[in-house]
Amino acid sequence: MTSSTVAEVIRGRSTAGNRTDGNRLVLVIEGGGSRGVYAGGMVCALEELGLGGIFDAVYGTSAGALNGAWFLSGRVVPGMRTWTDPMILRRTVDSARMLRGRRAFDLHWLVEQVYDGIEPMDFPAILGNPTTFHPVATDIRTGLAVDLHPFITDKPTLQTALRASAGLPILAGPPVPLGDAAYLDGGLAESVPIRMAVRDGATHALVLRTRRVDETRPRDPFLHQVVGGGYLRLRAPGAYRAWSARPGQQRVEDGFLAELGTAAMQIHPPLGSPTVSSSSRDTDLLTAALEIGRHAVLDALTEAVRVA
Protein backbone atom coordinates (compact mmCIF):
# COMPACT_ATOMS: atom_id res chain seq x y z
CA MET A 1 0.00 0.00 0.00
CA THR A 2 1.19 3.58 -0.72
CA SER A 3 0.82 6.93 1.03
CA SER A 4 -1.82 8.29 -1.38
CA THR A 5 -5.39 8.10 -0.15
CA VAL A 6 -8.12 6.31 -2.06
CA ALA A 7 -9.87 9.63 -2.73
CA GLU A 8 -6.63 11.02 -4.21
CA VAL A 9 -6.24 8.03 -6.53
CA ILE A 10 -9.88 8.31 -7.62
CA ARG A 11 -9.47 12.03 -8.23
CA GLY A 12 -6.27 11.51 -10.20
CA ARG A 13 -7.75 8.82 -12.40
CA SER A 14 -10.90 10.85 -13.00
CA THR A 15 -8.76 13.79 -14.10
CA ALA A 16 -6.38 11.78 -16.28
CA GLY A 17 -9.02 9.51 -17.79
CA ASN A 18 -6.70 6.50 -17.50
CA ARG A 19 -5.24 4.03 -14.99
CA THR A 20 -1.53 4.56 -15.70
CA ASP A 21 -0.63 5.97 -12.28
CA GLY A 22 1.25 2.87 -11.09
CA ASN A 23 -1.35 2.04 -8.45
CA ARG A 24 -3.72 -0.91 -8.32
CA LEU A 25 -7.12 0.41 -7.27
CA VAL A 26 -9.73 -2.24 -6.55
CA LEU A 27 -13.42 -2.20 -5.71
CA VAL A 28 -14.36 -4.63 -2.93
CA ILE A 29 -18.05 -5.38 -2.34
CA GLU A 30 -19.37 -7.10 0.79
CA GLY A 31 -22.02 -9.82 0.62
CA GLY A 32 -25.07 -10.29 2.80
CA GLY A 33 -28.04 -11.69 0.89
CA SER A 34 -30.83 -9.13 0.65
CA ARG A 35 -28.67 -6.73 2.69
CA GLY A 36 -26.61 -6.46 -0.49
CA VAL A 37 -29.22 -3.99 -1.75
CA TYR A 38 -27.26 -1.30 0.08
CA ALA A 39 -24.19 -2.04 -2.05
CA GLY A 40 -26.47 -2.18 -5.09
CA GLY A 41 -27.33 1.46 -4.52
CA MET A 42 -23.66 2.22 -4.01
CA VAL A 43 -22.59 0.80 -7.38
CA CYS A 44 -25.43 2.78 -8.99
CA ALA A 45 -23.82 5.93 -7.61
CA LEU A 46 -20.36 4.92 -8.84
CA GLU A 47 -21.77 4.61 -12.35
CA GLU A 48 -23.68 7.88 -11.94
CA LEU A 49 -20.41 9.63 -11.02
CA GLY A 50 -18.70 8.26 -14.13
CA LEU A 51 -16.36 5.97 -12.19
CA GLY A 52 -17.09 2.79 -14.08
CA GLY A 53 -13.65 2.59 -15.67
CA ILE A 54 -11.28 3.66 -12.89
CA PHE A 55 -10.84 0.32 -11.11
CA ASP A 56 -8.28 -2.32 -12.00
CA ALA A 57 -10.34 -5.13 -10.48
CA VAL A 58 -13.65 -5.81 -8.75
CA TYR A 59 -13.85 -8.34 -5.90
CA GLY A 60 -17.23 -9.43 -4.57
CA THR A 61 -18.60 -12.08 -2.26
CA SER A 62 -22.09 -13.55 -2.68
CA ALA A 63 -24.51 -10.62 -3.21
CA GLY A 64 -21.38 -8.51 -3.61
CA ALA A 65 -20.39 -10.61 -6.62
CA LEU A 66 -23.83 -10.11 -8.16
CA ASN A 67 -23.56 -6.35 -7.65
CA GLY A 68 -20.03 -6.37 -9.05
CA ALA A 69 -21.20 -8.19 -12.16
CA TRP A 70 -23.95 -5.64 -12.77
CA PHE A 71 -21.40 -2.84 -12.32
CA LEU A 72 -19.03 -4.33 -14.89
CA SER A 73 -21.86 -5.06 -17.29
CA GLY A 74 -22.65 -1.36 -17.59
CA ARG A 75 -26.33 -1.99 -16.76
CA VAL A 76 -26.37 -1.17 -13.07
CA VAL A 77 -29.53 0.94 -12.91
CA PRO A 78 -31.86 -1.48 -14.74
CA GLY A 79 -30.13 -4.40 -13.03
CA MET A 80 -31.05 -3.09 -9.60
CA ARG A 81 -34.68 -3.90 -10.40
CA THR A 82 -33.72 -7.44 -9.47
CA TRP A 83 -33.47 -6.24 -5.84
CA THR A 84 -36.83 -4.47 -5.73
CA ASP A 85 -39.26 -6.04 -8.22
CA PRO A 86 -41.92 -7.99 -6.25
CA MET A 87 -42.31 -10.71 -8.88
CA ILE A 88 -38.58 -11.34 -9.09
CA LEU A 89 -38.20 -11.35 -5.31
CA ARG A 90 -41.08 -13.75 -4.72
CA ARG A 91 -39.67 -16.19 -7.26
CA THR A 92 -36.06 -15.86 -6.08
CA VAL A 93 -36.60 -16.04 -2.31
CA ASP A 94 -39.33 -18.23 -0.81
CA SER A 95 -38.57 -20.08 2.42
CA ALA A 96 -41.87 -21.99 2.16
CA ARG A 97 -40.41 -23.96 -0.75
CA MET A 98 -38.21 -25.82 1.72
CA LEU A 99 -41.32 -27.48 3.14
CA ARG A 100 -41.73 -29.09 -0.29
CA GLY A 101 -38.08 -30.15 -0.47
CA ARG A 102 -37.08 -27.30 -2.79
CA ARG A 103 -34.59 -24.44 -2.51
CA ALA A 104 -35.49 -21.31 -0.60
CA PHE A 105 -33.13 -19.29 -2.84
CA ASP A 106 -33.51 -20.15 -6.52
CA LEU A 107 -30.20 -18.94 -7.94
CA HIS A 108 -30.62 -20.98 -11.12
CA TRP A 109 -33.71 -18.97 -11.99
CA LEU A 110 -32.13 -15.66 -10.94
CA VAL A 111 -28.83 -16.05 -12.80
CA GLU A 112 -29.88 -18.10 -15.81
CA GLN A 113 -33.34 -16.71 -16.51
CA VAL A 114 -33.71 -13.29 -14.89
CA TYR A 115 -30.15 -12.24 -15.76
CA ASP A 116 -30.48 -13.79 -19.20
CA GLY A 117 -33.91 -12.57 -20.25
CA ILE A 118 -36.22 -10.81 -17.80
CA GLU A 119 -33.58 -8.21 -16.85
CA PRO A 120 -30.62 -9.10 -19.04
CA MET A 121 -27.08 -8.76 -17.76
CA ASP A 122 -24.51 -8.03 -20.47
CA PHE A 123 -22.29 -11.06 -19.93
CA PRO A 124 -20.00 -10.31 -22.92
CA ALA A 125 -19.35 -6.83 -21.47
CA ILE A 126 -18.18 -8.41 -18.21
CA LEU A 127 -15.99 -10.96 -19.98
CA GLY A 128 -14.43 -8.29 -22.18
CA ASN A 129 -14.07 -5.61 -19.53
CA PRO A 130 -10.47 -4.44 -18.90
CA THR A 131 -11.42 -4.32 -15.22
CA THR A 132 -11.09 -7.92 -14.07
CA PHE A 133 -13.89 -9.62 -12.15
CA HIS A 134 -13.16 -11.74 -9.06
CA PRO A 135 -16.22 -13.44 -7.52
CA VAL A 136 -15.31 -15.20 -4.28
CA ALA A 137 -16.64 -18.57 -3.07
CA THR A 138 -15.79 -21.08 -0.33
CA ASP A 139 -14.09 -24.37 -1.29
CA ILE A 140 -16.04 -27.15 0.46
CA ARG A 141 -12.89 -29.25 0.92
CA THR A 142 -10.56 -26.65 2.44
CA GLY A 143 -12.97 -24.04 3.79
CA LEU A 144 -10.83 -21.34 2.18
CA ALA A 145 -12.03 -18.36 0.18
CA VAL A 146 -11.25 -18.91 -3.50
CA ASP A 147 -11.10 -16.37 -6.30
CA LEU A 148 -13.13 -17.86 -9.16
CA HIS A 149 -11.68 -15.52 -11.77
CA PRO A 150 -9.33 -18.16 -13.29
CA PHE A 151 -12.31 -20.44 -14.02
CA ILE A 152 -14.33 -17.82 -15.90
CA THR A 153 -13.78 -18.29 -19.62
CA ASP A 154 -17.21 -17.80 -21.17
CA LYS A 155 -20.83 -17.00 -20.33
CA PRO A 156 -21.72 -20.41 -18.80
CA THR A 157 -18.70 -20.41 -16.47
CA LEU A 158 -19.43 -16.80 -15.49
CA GLN A 159 -23.00 -17.74 -14.60
CA THR A 160 -21.77 -20.76 -12.65
CA ALA A 161 -19.28 -18.59 -10.74
CA LEU A 162 -22.07 -16.20 -9.73
CA ARG A 163 -24.18 -19.09 -8.44
CA ALA A 164 -21.21 -20.56 -6.58
CA SER A 165 -20.33 -17.29 -4.88
CA ALA A 166 -23.92 -16.83 -3.65
CA GLY A 167 -24.70 -20.49 -2.92
CA LEU A 168 -25.98 -20.43 0.65
CA PRO A 169 -25.76 -23.92 2.24
CA ILE A 170 -29.07 -25.83 2.16
CA LEU A 171 -31.06 -22.68 1.29
CA ALA A 172 -29.67 -22.49 -2.26
CA GLY A 173 -29.11 -26.19 -2.82
CA PRO A 174 -25.99 -28.37 -2.97
CA PRO A 175 -22.43 -27.13 -3.59
CA VAL A 176 -21.79 -25.77 -7.07
CA PRO A 177 -19.08 -27.57 -9.09
CA LEU A 178 -16.61 -25.45 -11.03
CA GLY A 179 -13.24 -26.61 -12.32
CA ASP A 180 -12.04 -29.51 -10.18
CA ALA A 181 -13.77 -28.42 -6.96
CA ALA A 182 -17.17 -27.52 -5.57
CA TYR A 183 -18.14 -24.33 -3.80
CA LEU A 184 -20.60 -22.71 -1.42
CA ASP A 185 -21.30 -19.10 -0.55
CA GLY A 186 -18.11 -17.03 -0.27
CA GLY A 187 -19.40 -15.37 2.87
CA LEU A 188 -18.67 -18.54 4.84
CA ALA A 189 -14.96 -17.77 4.53
CA GLU A 190 -14.57 -14.10 3.57
CA SER A 191 -17.60 -11.80 3.51
CA VAL A 192 -15.45 -8.76 2.68
CA PRO A 193 -12.74 -10.08 0.31
CA ILE A 194 -10.18 -7.40 1.13
CA ARG A 195 -7.45 -9.82 2.20
CA MET A 196 -7.65 -11.58 -1.14
CA ALA A 197 -7.45 -8.27 -3.01
CA VAL A 198 -4.35 -7.21 -1.05
CA ARG A 199 -2.69 -10.58 -1.65
CA ASP A 200 -3.25 -9.96 -5.35
CA GLY A 201 -1.35 -6.67 -5.17
CA ALA A 202 -4.00 -4.04 -4.47
CA THR A 203 -2.46 -0.74 -3.36
CA HIS A 204 -5.81 0.98 -2.74
CA ALA A 205 -9.31 -0.30 -2.11
CA LEU A 206 -12.74 1.27 -2.15
CA VAL A 207 -14.80 -1.04 0.06
CA LEU A 208 -18.60 -1.07 -0.13
CA ARG A 209 -20.09 -2.37 3.11
CA THR A 210 -23.62 -3.62 3.70
CA ARG A 211 -23.72 -3.16 7.47
CA ARG A 212 -23.67 0.10 9.43
CA VAL A 213 -20.53 0.72 11.49
CA ASP A 214 -22.57 0.03 14.65
CA GLU A 215 -24.11 -3.18 13.28
CA THR A 216 -22.68 -6.60 14.11
CA ARG A 217 -23.41 -10.03 12.70
CA PRO A 218 -26.34 -11.54 14.64
CA ARG A 219 -25.98 -14.95 16.21
CA ASP A 220 -27.42 -17.74 14.07
CA PRO A 221 -30.69 -19.18 15.42
CA PHE A 222 -30.23 -22.45 17.32
CA LEU A 223 -32.11 -24.47 14.69
CA HIS A 224 -29.88 -23.00 11.98
CA GLN A 225 -26.81 -23.98 13.98
CA VAL A 226 -28.02 -27.55 14.40
CA VAL A 227 -29.36 -28.14 10.87
CA GLY A 228 -26.79 -26.07 9.02
CA GLY A 229 -23.89 -27.38 11.07
CA GLY A 230 -24.99 -31.00 10.63
CA TYR A 231 -25.38 -30.59 6.87
CA LEU A 232 -21.96 -28.99 6.45
CA ARG A 233 -20.18 -31.54 8.62
CA LEU A 234 -21.46 -34.29 6.34
CA ARG A 235 -21.37 -32.62 2.92
CA ALA A 236 -18.66 -29.97 3.18
CA PRO A 237 -16.31 -30.44 6.14
CA GLY A 238 -13.98 -27.66 5.03
CA ALA A 239 -16.86 -25.23 4.68
CA TYR A 240 -18.06 -26.33 8.13
CA ARG A 241 -14.79 -25.15 9.63
CA ALA A 242 -15.23 -21.77 7.91
CA TRP A 243 -18.87 -21.60 9.03
CA SER A 244 -17.88 -22.35 12.64
CA ALA A 245 -15.42 -19.43 12.58
CA ARG A 246 -18.00 -16.91 11.31
CA PRO A 247 -18.73 -15.33 14.71
CA GLY A 248 -15.21 -13.83 14.64
CA GLN A 249 -15.10 -13.09 10.92
CA GLN A 250 -16.33 -9.50 11.09
CA ARG A 251 -13.76 -8.61 13.74
CA VAL A 252 -10.95 -10.08 11.63
CA GLU A 253 -12.02 -8.26 8.49
CA ASP A 254 -12.61 -4.96 10.28
CA GLY A 255 -9.18 -5.27 11.93
CA PHE A 256 -7.45 -5.95 8.62
CA LEU A 257 -9.15 -2.95 7.02
CA ALA A 258 -8.16 -0.71 9.92
CA GLU A 259 -4.51 -1.69 9.45
CA LEU A 260 -4.62 -0.48 5.84
CA GLY A 261 -5.24 3.08 6.99
CA THR A 262 -5.99 5.61 4.26
CA ALA A 263 -5.24 3.08 1.52
CA ALA A 264 -8.69 1.60 2.17
CA MET A 265 -11.83 3.73 2.04
CA GLN A 266 -14.95 2.13 3.45
CA ILE A 267 -18.47 3.30 2.70
CA HIS A 268 -21.16 1.99 5.05
CA PRO A 269 -24.90 2.59 5.20
CA PRO A 270 -25.13 5.63 7.50
CA LEU A 271 -26.06 5.41 11.15
CA GLY A 272 -29.79 5.09 11.56
CA SER A 273 -30.25 3.16 8.31
CA PRO A 274 -32.76 0.32 8.67
CA THR A 275 -31.49 -3.19 9.30
CA VAL A 276 -32.13 -5.45 6.30
CA SER A 277 -32.21 -9.19 6.95
CA SER A 278 -30.39 -11.50 4.56
CA SER A 279 -33.68 -12.94 3.26
CA SER A 280 -35.89 -9.84 3.23
CA ARG A 281 -38.52 -9.52 0.48
CA ASP A 282 -39.96 -6.23 1.78
CA THR A 283 -39.92 -4.19 -1.43
CA ASP A 284 -40.53 -0.88 0.36
CA LEU A 285 -37.58 -1.54 2.69
CA LEU A 286 -35.32 -2.72 -0.13
CA THR A 287 -36.19 0.24 -2.34
CA ALA A 288 -35.40 2.62 0.52
CA ALA A 289 -32.10 0.83 1.25
CA LEU A 290 -31.11 1.03 -2.41
CA GLU A 291 -31.52 4.80 -2.33
CA ILE A 292 -29.71 5.10 1.01
CA GLY A 293 -26.74 3.20 -0.43
CA ARG A 294 -26.73 5.44 -3.49
CA HIS A 295 -26.62 8.60 -1.39
CA ALA A 296 -23.89 7.18 0.86
CA VAL A 297 -21.53 7.01 -2.12
CA LEU A 298 -22.64 10.35 -3.56
CA ASP A 299 -21.98 12.00 -0.20
CA ALA A 300 -18.55 10.35 0.10
CA LEU A 301 -17.22 10.82 -3.44
CA THR A 302 -19.04 13.62 -5.27
CA GLU A 303 -16.62 16.26 -4.00
CA ALA A 304 -13.56 14.25 -5.10
CA VAL A 305 -15.00 13.79 -8.57
CA ARG A 306 -16.12 17.44 -8.79
CA VAL A 307 -12.60 18.61 -7.90
CA ALA A 308 -11.26 16.36 -10.65
Secondary structure, DSSP 8 states (H G I E B T S, - for coil): --SS-HHHHHHHHHHHTS--SS--EEEEE---GGGGHHHHHHHHHHHHTT-TTS-SEEEEETHHHHHHHHHHHT-HHHHTHHHH-HHHHHHHB-GGGGGGT--SB-HHHIIIIIIIIIS---HHHHHT-SSEEEEEEEETTT--EEE-GGG--SHHHHHHHHHHHT--TBTTBS-EEETTEEEEEGGGT-SSTHHHHHHTT-SEEEEE-SS-TT-------HHHHHHHHHHHHHH-HHHHHHHHTGGGHHHHHHHHHHHTGGGEEEE---TT-----TT---HHHHHHHHHHHHHHHHHHHHHHHHH-
